[in-house]
Amino acid sequence: MKVGRFFPSTKLCHGCQWKWDEITLADRVFVCQTPDCSYYQFGQDRDHNASLNILSGALRLIGLIDQAVSGTGSDA
């Protein structure tokens, strides 16, 4: 499964999807700025955060994220 080439995996918080538009390649730590997010001001490795976004994007493309969140999967 592939997500789009221009999917902003590095710029999004994997917890709340807040977008850090000004992040650069020199920034190695991702810090979410959404007070309601469980990762608010918690430094995360930028590449690890991006990998979680890519995984979520791929699962969303095949429909597994919506099933897991809504509880309408095969266990219903």
Phi and psi restraints in degrees (value plus and minus 20) as a CYANA .aco file:
   2 LYS   PHI    -141.2  -101.2
   2 LYS   PSI     118.7   158.7
   3 VAL   PHI    -113.3   -73.3
   3 VAL   PSI     144.0   184.0
   4 GLY   PHI     -79.7   -39.7
   4 GLY   PSI     127.9   167.9
   5 ARG   PHI     -78.9   -38.9
   5 ARG   PSI     -54.0   -14.0
   6 PHE   PHI    -121.8   -81.8
   6 PHE   PSI      -3.3    36.7
   7 PHE   PHI     -81.0   -41.0
   7 PHE   PSI     105.2   145.2
   8 PRO   PHI     -99.2   -59.2
   8 PRO   PSI      36.4    76.4
   9 SER   PHI     -80.5   -40.5
   9 SER   PSI     -54.3   -14.3
  10 THR   PHI     -95.7   -55.7
  10 THR   PSI     -46.7    -6.7
  11 LYS   PHI    -110.9   -70.9
  11 LYS   PSI     -30.6     9.4
  12 LEU   PHI    -123.5   -83.5
  12 LEU   PSI     122.0   162.0
  13 CYS   PHI     -96.7   -56.7
  13 CYS   PSI     109.4   149.4
  14 HIS   PHI     -91.4   -51.4
  14 HIS   PSI     -35.4     4.6
  15 GLY   PHI    -104.9   -64.9
  15 GLY   PSI     -59.8   -19.8
  16 CYS   PHI    -151.2  -111.2
  16 CYS   PSI     -24.8    15.2
  17 GLN   PHI      52.2    92.2
  17 GLN   PSI      -3.5    36.5
  18 TRP   PHI     -80.7   -40.7
  18 TRP   PSI     119.3   159.3
  19 LYS   PHI    -127.2   -87.2
  19 LYS   PSI     104.5   144.5
  20 TRP   PHI    -118.1   -78.1
  20 TRP   PSI      72.7   112.7
  21 ASP   PHI     -87.1   -47.1
  21 ASP   PSI     -50.0   -10.0
  22 GLU   PHI    -111.2   -71.2
  22 GLU   PSI     -11.6    28.4
  23 ILE   PHI     -84.9   -44.9
  23 ILE   PSI     121.5   161.5
  24 THR   PHI    -140.6  -100.6
  24 THR   PSI     151.2   191.2
  25 LEU   PHI     -84.5   -44.5
  25 LEU   PSI     -44.3    -4.3
  26 ALA   PHI     -93.6   -53.6
  26 ALA   PSI     -42.4    -2.4
  27 ASP   PHI     -97.0   -57.0
  27 ASP   PSI      91.4   131.4
  28 ARG   PHI    -117.5   -77.5
  28 ARG   PSI     -30.4     9.6
  29 VAL   PHI    -140.2  -100.2
  29 VAL   PSI     109.4   149.4
  30 PHE   PHI    -116.2   -76.2
  30 PHE   PSI     109.7   149.7
  31 VAL   PHI    -147.1  -107.1
  31 VAL   PSI      92.2   132.2
  32 CYS   PHI     -90.8   -50.8
  32 CYS   PSI     122.9   162.9
  33 GLN   PHI    -134.1   -94.1
  33 GLN   PSI      -2.6    37.4
  34 THR   PHI    -116.2   -76.2
  34 THR   PSI      93.1   133.1
  35 PRO   PHI     -77.6   -37.6
  35 PRO   PSI     -48.6    -8.6
  36 ASP   PHI    -101.3   -61.3
  36 ASP   PSI     -29.7    10.3
  37 CYS   PHI    -100.3   -60.3
  37 CYS   PSI     123.2   163.2
  38 SER   PHI     -89.9   -49.9
  38 SER   PSI     -33.0     7.0
  39 TYR   PHI    -124.2   -84.2
  39 TYR   PSI      -3.7    36.3
  40 TYR   PHI     -75.8   -35.8
  40 TYR   PSI     102.1   142.1
  41 GLN   PHI      33.6    73.6
  41 GLN   PSI       8.9    48.9
  42 PHE   PHI    -126.0   -86.0
  42 PHE   PSI      95.0   135.0
  43 GLY   PHI     -87.0   -47.0
  43 GLY   PSI     104.7   144.7
  44 GLN   PHI    -141.1  -101.1
  44 GLN   PSI     127.4   167.4
  45 ASP   PHI     -79.4   -39.4
  45 ASP   PSI     106.9   146.9
  46 ARG   PHI     -79.1   -39.1
  46 ARG   PSI     -61.2   -21.2
  47 ASP   PHI     -91.7   -51.7
  47 ASP   PSI     -55.1   -15.1
  48 HIS   PHI     -86.1   -46.1
  48 HIS   PSI     -64.0   -24.0
  49 ASN   PHI     -78.9   -38.9
  49 ASN   PSI     -64.1   -24.1
  50 ALA   PHI     -83.3   -43.3
  50 ALA   PSI     -59.1   -19.1
  51 SER   PHI     -85.8   -45.8
  51 SER   PSI     -55.8   -15.8
  52 LEU   PHI     -87.3   -47.3
  52 LEU   PSI     -55.3   -15.3
  53 ASN   PHI     -87.0   -47.0
  53 ASN   PSI     -59.1   -19.1
  54 ILE   PHI     -85.8   -45.8
  54 ILE   PSI     -62.6   -22.6
  55 LEU   PHI     -81.0   -41.0
  55 LEU   PSI     -66.8   -26.8
  56 SER   PHI     -82.3   -42.3
  56 SER   PSI     -60.7   -20.7
  57 GLY   PHI     -82.1   -42.1
  57 GLY   PSI     -62.5   -22.5
  58 ALA   PHI     -86.9   -46.9
  58 ALA   PSI     -62.6   -22.6
  59 LEU   PHI     -84.8   -44.8
  59 LEU   PSI     -54.5   -14.5
  60 ARG   PHI     -87.3   -47.3
  60 ARG   PSI     -58.5   -18.5
  61 LEU   PHI     -82.5   -42.5
  61 LEU   PSI     -55.0   -15.0
  62 ILE   PHI    -116.4   -76.4
  62 ILE   PSI     -16.0    24.0
  63 GLY   PHI      68.5   108.5
  63 GLY   PSI     -13.5    26.5
  64 LEU   PHI    -100.5   -60.5
  64 LEU   PSI     -49.3    -9.3
  65 ILE   PHI     -84.8   -44.8
  65 ILE   PSI     -67.4   -27.4
  66 ASP   PHI     -82.9   -42.9
  66 ASP   PSI     -57.7   -17.7
  67 GLN   PHI     -86.2   -46.2
  67 GLN   PSI     -63.2   -23.2
  68 ALA   PHI     -87.0   -47.0
  68 ALA   PSI     -57.8   -17.8
  69 VAL   PHI     -96.8   -56.8
  69 VAL   PSI     -60.4   -20.4
  70 SER   PHI    -105.6   -65.6
  70 SER   PSI     -35.7     4.3
  71 GLY   PHI      56.6    96.6
  71 GLY   PSI       0.0    40.0
  72 THR   PHI    -124.1   -84.1
  72 THR   PSI       3.7    43.7
  73 GLY   PHI     -95.0   -55.0
  73 GLY   PSI    -183.1  -143.1
  74 SER   PHI     -88.1   -48.1
  74 SER   PSI     -34.3     5.7
  75 ASP   PHI    -102.5   -62.5
  75 ASP   PSI     -26.8    13.2
